[in-house]
Amino acid sequence: MKRPAKVLLCLLLCLVWTLSACASQSPAPTAPPSSTGTPAESVKSVETDLADMTWDEVLAEANGDTVTFCAWGSGGADAMVQQFWAYFKQKALTDYNVTIEYVEDTAENEQRFVADYEGGQDATIDMFWGASGSIQPMGAKGVLWGEGGPQWVMALPGAAYLDWTAVDVLFNGTMPTDGYQAQFMKVTPAMVYAADKYDAALAWDAEESGVMGLPHNLTELSLWVKKYPGKFTYLDLLGKGGFHGKQFVTSALYELTDDGQGGWRAVYDEGDDQAARSAKIQQQAEEWNAWAASDAATEESFIEKAGYVWAYYNELEPDLFQGDSGAYYGADAYDMISHVNAGDIAVSFTTCISIYPKTQSDPSYLPEGRLYLMETSVGYPDFVVIAKNSKHKAAAMVLANLLLTPEVNAEVTRVTGNAYNLDLTKLSAGERQIFEDMMAGFPEGTTAGTDQLATSAHNVSSGSIAGWLGTAWDSQVVKK
């Protein structure tokens, strides 16, 4: 028994010596585990690695994050738009665990979006929704993420639903979108009238004009107001509803041209079919936008170049609905609707493709409201952009993509009446059905059909021209 005890003692002494020797050496450095269980140096971020990331990796980075989103209507400016943003907030949280904190689109917040970057601090507004009038100045300040690369929009799965040959996808006004502005929604002008008040006596004389019913282009409108003076007006470009009024005047900029005698004429020919008219209006719009991006473009040169527009509206003015001191221009859309309800005017102007949500949510709206698109409606797209100094870029990308999903894009129209922006030819049969069911849910006469949108709704933003329209119209029409 003595020999085994000695052997055991020797083994124990060897073990103690080995452990002691190991303890005297410094341990080899190891990378701390990341939250996903992978080495920290392999964790990717859209800030630096977007080109090498899968969409699942973007989703993983966004998971649990919070985005401050500057979105018009989120603060209650429009009840239906606010309803959509509430739905969108819940869907982002449920589907992607991304929290949205909304701030209303105000001049102060637009300035804040730029000031944070220029002040060298992290963005307090991560994401912004707007059109060329607000986004173009931001781009000029260099505060938008992706300008010059990376093209984060192209990493969105929903980008496949957009028509990348369309001018309004490639350009926001005169500014190339270049993969850093994600299109969201379209503003599509339409005409509204009251079915219970639009007297058959206000229809066209078929023998006299060859057209029955309401005017469907600006040439017909000019004849219609002469036949029925006082039954039409439009919105004050410098008033609360100025952007509606600007869209109406922009329509003339693209649909009309100089007649060579100080007046106006349609840019298309009388015998053109709707496809030919659409092509000529689109070409005119693109030529104007190209000019607006040139060194020749100033407000003074615009006023002169657009002389035919002022000629058209000066010709309309005496036959518009009259106020105490001459032609009456509506303050906002609800002001105009009140005059339609009262029977003062026969038709009004809106920027929705369906008025049904409005008639259901607001008793002051037209109870018997009906809508139609002019053959030459000129609208514009809206976009979302991300702040260059945002610390929540992946989550903002997830929100931009969610806005491009068929379910959410159709919900925009169902809830607000505003136009969706997806190219339905790029959707599967099941995805198209979402839009068809949504449009079929509106009562007849309260919405524009998808065929009308394809042929009558021209979407080209006006860039810097939009900023000149109000004062130019005021000096050349109102004060003439």
C-alpha positions in Angstrom: 0.0 0.0 0.0 3.0 2.3 0.4 4.0 2.3 -3.2 0.6 3.4 -4.6 0.5 6.2 -2.0 3.8 7.5 -3.3 2.7 7.4 -6.9 -0.5 9.3 -6.0 1.6 11.9 -4.2 3.8 12.4 -7.2 0.8 12.8 -9.5 -0.7 15.4 -7.2 2.6 17.4 -7.1 2.8 17.3 -10.9 -0.7 18.6 -11.2 -0.1 21.5 -8.8 3.1 22.5 -10.7 1.3 22.4 -14.1 -1.6 24.6 -12.9 0.8 27.0 -11.3 2.8 27.4 -14.5 -0.3 28.0 -16.6 -1.5 30.7 -14.2 1.8 32.6 -14.6 1.2 33.1 -18.3 -1.0 36.0 -19.7 -4.3 34.8 -21.3 -4.7 35.2 -25.1 -7.0 38.2 -25.9 -10.5 37.2 -27.2 -13.2 39.3 -28.8 -16.2 40.0 -26.5 -19.3 38.3 -27.7 -21.8 40.5 -29.6 -25.6 40.5 -28.9 -26.0 38.0 -31.8 -23.3 35.7 -30.6 -20.8 36.6 -33.3 -17.5 38.4 -32.9 -18.0 42.2 -32.7 -15.8 42.9 -35.7 -18.2 40.9 -38.0 -21.4 42.8 -37.0 -22.4 44.9 -40.0 -24.1 48.3 -40.1 -25.9 50.1 -42.9 -23.8 53.1 -42.1 -20.6 51.4 -43.4 -21.6 48.0 -44.8 -24.9 48.5 -46.7 -23.5 47.2 -50.0 -22.6 43.9 -48.4 -25.8 43.4 -46.2 -28.8 41.3 -46.8 -32.2 42.6 -46.0 -32.4 40.3 -43.0 -29.3 41.9 -41.7 -30.9 45.3 -42.1 -34.0 44.1 -40.2 -31.8 42.7 -37.4 -30.0 46.1 -37.0 -33.4 47.9 -37.0 -35.0 45.5 -34.4 -35.9 47.4 -31.3 -34.9 50.8 -32.6 -36.8 54.1 -32.5 -37.2 56.6 -35.4 -38.3 60.2 -35.2 -40.4 60.8 -38.3 -41.4 64.2 -39.6 -44.7 63.5 -41.3 -47.4 66.0 -42.3 -50.7 65.3 -40.7 -49.3 63.2 -37.9 -50.1 66.0 -35.5 -53.7 66.3 -36.5 -53.6 68.6 -39.5 -55.8 66.2 -41.3 -57.9 63.6 -39.4 -57.7 60.9 -42.1 -53.9 61.3 -42.6 -53.5 61.1 -38.8 -55.5 57.9 -38.9 -53.2 56.4 -41.5 -50.1 57.4 -39.5 -51.6 55.7 -36.4 -52.1 52.5 -38.4 -48.6 52.8 -39.8 -47.0 53.2 -36.3 -48.7 50.1 -35.0 -47.8 48.1 -38.0 -44.1 49.1 -37.8 -44.1 48.1 -34.1 -46.0 44.8 -34.6 -44.2 43.6 -37.7 -40.6 44.9 -37.2 -40.4 46.0 -33.5 -39.5 49.5 -34.7 -41.0 52.4 -32.7 -42.1 55.7 -34.4 -42.1 59.0 -32.7 -43.9 61.5 -35.0 -43.3 65.3 -35.3 -45.5 67.5 -37.5 -44.2 68.9 -40.7 -43.7 72.6 -39.9 -41.2 75.2 -41.1 -39.6 75.0 -37.7 -39.0 71.2 -38.0 -37.8 71.5 -41.5 -35.2 74.0 -40.3 -34.4 71.7 -37.4 -33.7 68.8 -39.8 -30.9 70.9 -41.4 -29.7 72.8 -38.3 -28.9 69.6 -36.4 -26.4 68.5 -39.1 -24.9 72.0 -39.6 -24.5 72.2 -35.8 -22.5 68.9 -35.7 -25.0 67.0 -33.6 -26.9 63.8 -34.0 -30.2 64.1 -35.8 -33.2 64.8 -33.6 -35.4 64.1 -36.7 -34.3 60.9 -38.5 -36.7 60.8 -41.4 -38.7 63.3 -43.4 -41.6 63.0 -45.8 -42.1 65.8 -48.3 -42.1 66.9 -52.0 -39.5 68.8 -54.0 -40.4 72.2 -52.4 -39.1 71.0 -49.0 -36.6 68.3 -49.9 -34.7 70.2 -52.6 -33.4 72.8 -50.1 -32.3 70.0 -47.8 -30.4 68.4 -50.6 -28.7 71.7 -51.4 -27.5 71.8 -47.8 -26.0 68.3 -48.1 -27.9 66.9 -45.1 -29.5 63.8 -46.8 -28.0 60.3 -46.3 -27.1 58.6 -49.5 -26.6 61.7 -51.7 -23.5 60.6 -53.6 -23.9 57.1 -52.2 -24.8 54.7 -50.8 -28.1 54.2 -52.8 -30.1 52.9 -49.8 -33.4 53.0 -51.8 -32.1 50.3 -54.1 -31.6 48.0 -51.1 -35.3 48.1 -50.3 -37.3 45.1 -51.5 -40.2 47.4 -52.2 -38.1 49.4 -54.7 -39.0 46.6 -57.2 -42.6 47.8 -57.2 -41.6 51.2 -58.7 -41.3 52.1 -62.4 -37.7 53.0 -62.7 -38.2 54.4 -66.2 -40.7 57.0 -65.0 -39.5 60.6 -64.7 -41.3 61.1 -61.4 -39.4 58.2 -59.8 -36.0 59.3 -61.2 -36.5 63.0 -60.3 -38.0 64.9 -57.4 -38.7 68.2 -59.2 -35.4 69.0 -60.9 -33.4 67.0 -58.4 -32.3 63.4 -59.4 -33.5 61.0 -56.7 -30.3 58.9 -57.2 -31.2 56.1 -54.9 -31.5 58.3 -51.7 -35.1 59.4 -52.0 -37.8 56.8 -51.7 -41.1 57.6 -53.4 -44.1 57.2 -51.2 -47.4 58.8 -52.4 -48.7 60.9 -55.3 -50.7 64.1 -55.2 -53.3 63.8 -58.0 -55.6 66.8 -58.7 -59.2 66.0 -59.3 -62.5 67.9 -59.7 -65.4 67.6 -57.2 -69.0 68.4 -57.5 -72.3 67.8 -55.6 -74.4 65.2 -57.3 -77.6 66.6 -55.7 -76.9 70.1 -56.8 -75.2 69.8 -60.2 -78.3 70.7 -62.3 -78.6 69.2 -65.7 -79.0 72.7 -67.0 -75.3 73.1 -66.3 -74.3 70.4 -68.7 -72.8 71.2 -72.0 -75.0 71.8 -75.0 -74.0 68.8 -77.1 -74.7 70.5 -80.4 -72.7 73.6 -79.4 -69.6 72.0 -77.9 -69.7 68.3 -78.8 -69.1 67.5 -75.1 -71.7 66.5 -72.5 -71.3 67.0 -68.8 -68.4 68.7 -66.9 -65.2 70.1 -68.5 -62.3 67.6 -68.8 -59.4 69.8 -69.8 -58.5 73.5 -69.5 -59.7 74.4 -73.0 -63.1 73.1 -72.1 -63.0 74.8 -68.8 -62.4 78.2 -70.4 -65.5 77.7 -72.5 -67.5 76.3 -69.6 -67.0 79.3 -67.4 -68.1 81.6 -70.2 -71.3 79.6 -70.6 -71.9 79.4 -66.8 -70.2 82.5 -65.2 -69.8 82.5 -61.5 -70.0 78.7 -61.1 -66.3 78.0 -60.8 -63.2 79.4 -59.0 -60.0 78.0 -57.6 -57.8 78.3 -54.6 -55.7 81.3 -53.6 -52.1 80.4 -54.3 -50.9 82.5 -51.3 -53.6 81.3 -48.9 -53.9 78.4 -46.5 -54.7 76.0 -49.4 -52.0 77.4 -51.6 -50.5 74.1 -52.6 -53.8 73.1 -54.1 -54.0 76.4 -56.1 -50.4 75.9 -57.3 -51.2 72.5 -58.7 -54.1 74.0 -60.6 -51.9 76.7 -62.1 -49.1 74.1 -62.8 -51.6 72.2 -64.9 -51.8 75.2 -67.2 -48.0 75.5 -67.3 -47.8 72.0 -68.8 -51.1 71.6 -70.7 -51.0 75.0 -72.5 -48.4 76.9 -74.5 -48.0 80.2 -76.3 -50.3 80.8 -79.3 -47.8 83.3 -80.7 -50.2 86.3 -80.3 -49.9 86.9 -76.6 -52.5 84.3 -75.7 -52.6 80.6 -75.1 -53.5 77.3 -76.8 -53.4 73.7 -75.8 -50.0 72.0 -76.2 -51.8 69.0 -78.0 -53.8 69.1 -81.2 -57.6 68.8 -81.3 -57.5 65.5 -83.1 -55.1 63.8 -80.6 -56.3 60.8 -78.6 -55.7 60.7 -74.9 -52.4 58.8 -75.2 -51.0 61.5 -77.6 -52.3 64.2 -75.3 -50.6 62.6 -72.3 -47.3 62.2 -74.2 -47.3 65.9 -75.2 -48.1 67.1 -71.7 -45.4 64.9 -70.2 -42.9 66.2 -72.7 -43.9 69.8 -72.0 -43.4 69.2 -68.2 -40.0 67.6 -68.7 -38.9 70.6 -70.9 -40.0 73.0 -68.2 -38.1 71.0 -65.5 -35.0 70.9 -67.7 -35.2 74.7 -68.1 -35.8 75.2 -64.3 -32.5 73.4 -63.7 -30.6 75.7 -66.1 -28.8 79.0 -65.4 -31.5 80.8 -67.3 -34.1 80.1 -64.7 -35.0 83.0 -62.5 -38.3 84.2 -61.2 -38.2 87.2 -63.6 -37.4 85.0 -66.6 -40.1 82.5 -65.5 -42.8 85.2 -65.4 -41.9 86.2 -69.0 -41.6 82.6 -70.3 -44.9 81.6 -68.7 -46.8 84.5 -70.2 -49.4 82.2 -71.8 -50.3 80.9 -68.2 -51.1 84.4 -67.0 -53.1 85.1 -70.2 -55.2 82.0 -69.5 -56.0 82.9 -65.9 -56.6 86.5 -66.8 -59.1 85.4 -69.3 -60.9 83.2 -66.7 -61.0 85.9 -64.0 -64.1 87.9 -65.0 -66.2 84.7 -65.1 -65.1 83.3 -61.8 -67.3 83.2 -58.7 -67.3 86.8 -57.4 -66.7 88.2 -54.0 -67.1 91.7 -52.6 -64.1 93.0 -54.4 -63.9 91.0 -57.6 -63.0 87.4 -58.3 -63.1 85.2 -55.2 -60.3 82.7 -54.7 -60.9 80.0 -52.1 -58.9 80.0 -48.9 -58.6 76.2 -48.6 -60.3 73.0 -49.7 -63.0 73.2 -47.0 -63.8 76.8 -48.0 -64.4 75.7 -51.6 -66.5 72.7 -50.5 -68.7 75.0 -48.4 -69.5 77.0 -51.6 -70.2 73.8 -53.5 -72.6 72.7 -50.7 -74.3 76.0 -50.8 -74.7 75.8 -54.6 -72.6 78.9 -55.2 -70.2 77.1 -57.4 -70.7 73.9 -59.4 -67.3 72.3 -59.2 -64.2 72.5 -56.9 -60.7 71.2 -56.9 -59.0 68.6 -54.7 -55.8 66.5 -54.7 -57.3 63.1 -53.8 -58.3 60.3 -56.1 -61.2 59.4 -53.8 -63.4 61.7 -51.7 -65.3 58.9 -50.0 -63.1 58.8 -46.9 -63.7 62.6 -46.4 -67.4 62.3 -46.9 -67.5 59.6 -44.3 -65.4 61.2 -41.6 -66.4 64.9 -41.9 -70.1 65.9 -41.9 -69.2 69.3 -43.3 -67.9 67.7 -46.5 -70.1 67.0 -49.6 -72.7 64.5 -48.5 -73.4 63.8 -52.2 -69.9 64.4 -53.4 -68.7 63.1 -56.7 -65.2 63.1 -58.2 -63.6 62.9 -61.6 -60.1 63.4 -63.1 -59.5 66.0 -65.7 -57.9 64.4 -68.8 -54.9 66.5 -68.1 -54.4 66.4 -64.3 -50.9 67.3 -63.3 -49.8 66.2 -59.9 -46.5 65.3 -58.2 -45.0 62.5 -56.1 -43.9 62.7 -52.4 -40.7 61.1 -51.1 -39.1 60.1 -47.8 -35.5 60.9 -47.0 -33.1 60.0 -44.1 -30.9 62.5 -42.2 -27.2 62.0 -42.9 -26.5 62.4 -39.1 -29.2 59.9 -38.0 -28.2 57.1 -35.7 -31.2 55.1 -36.7 -30.7 54.6 -40.4 -31.5 50.9 -40.6 -34.9 51.4 -38.8 -35.6 54.4 -41.1 -34.9 52.1 -44.1 -37.4 49.6 -42.7 -40.1 52.2 -42.5 -39.4 53.5 -46.0 -39.8 49.9 -47.3 -43.0 49.4 -45.3 -44.5 52.3 -47.1 -43.8 50.5 -50.4 -45.5 47.3 -49.5 -48.8 46.7 -51.4 -50.8 46.3 -48.2 -49.6 49.7 -46.7 -49.6 51.5 -50.0 -53.2 50.5 -50.7 -54.1 51.6 -47.1 -52.9 55.1 -47.9 -55.7 55.4 -50.5 -58.3 53.6 -48.5 -57.9 55.7 -45.5 -57.0 59.1 -46.9 -58.2 59.1 -50.5 -54.7 60.1 -51.7 -53.1 58.3 -54.6 -51.0 55.2 -54.3 -47.6 55.2 -56.1 -46.8 51.6 -56.9 -46.7 50.4 -60.5 -49.5 47.8 -60.5 -48.0 46.0 -63.5 -45.0 45.0 -61.3 -47.2 43.3 -58.7 -48.2 39.7 -58.5 -51.9 38.8 -59.2 -52.5 38.5 -55.5 -50.9 41.9 -54.8 -52.9 43.6 -57.6 -56.0 42.2 -56.0 -55.3 44.2 -52.9 -55.6 47.4 -54.9 -58.6 46.2 -56.9 -60.5 45.3 -53.8 -59.6 48.6 -52.2 -60.8 50.6 -55.2 -64.0 48.5 -55.5 -64.7 49.4 -51.9 -65.4 53.1 -52.8 -69.0 53.8 -54.0 -69.4 54.6 -57.7 -68.6 58.2 -58.6 -66.5 58.9 -55.5 -63.2 57.7 -56.9 -61.0 57.7 -60.0 -60.4 54.3 -61.6 -57.0 52.8 -62.1 -57.4 53.2 -65.9 -58.0 57.0 -65.4 -54.9 57.2 -63.2 -52.8 55.5 -65.9 -53.9 57.9 -68.7 -54.9 61.1 -67.0 -52.6 61.6 -63.9 -49.3 63.2 -64.9 -46.8 63.3 -62.1 -43.8 65.7 -62.6 -42.7 67.9 -59.8 -42.0 71.5 -60.6 -38.8 72.0 -58.5 -37.9 75.7 -58.1 -40.8 76.8 -60.3 -43.2 75.8 -57.4 -41.6 78.5 -55.3 -42.2 81.2 -57.9 -45.8 80.4 -58.8 -47.6 82.2 -55.9 -45.9 85.6 -56.2 -45.9 85.4 -60.0 -49.6 84.6 -60.1 -50.3 87.4 -57.6 -48.4 90.0 -59.7 -49.6 88.8 -63.2 -53.2 87.9 -62.5 -54.6 89.2 -59.2 -53.0 92.6 -59.4 -53.3 93.2 -63.1 
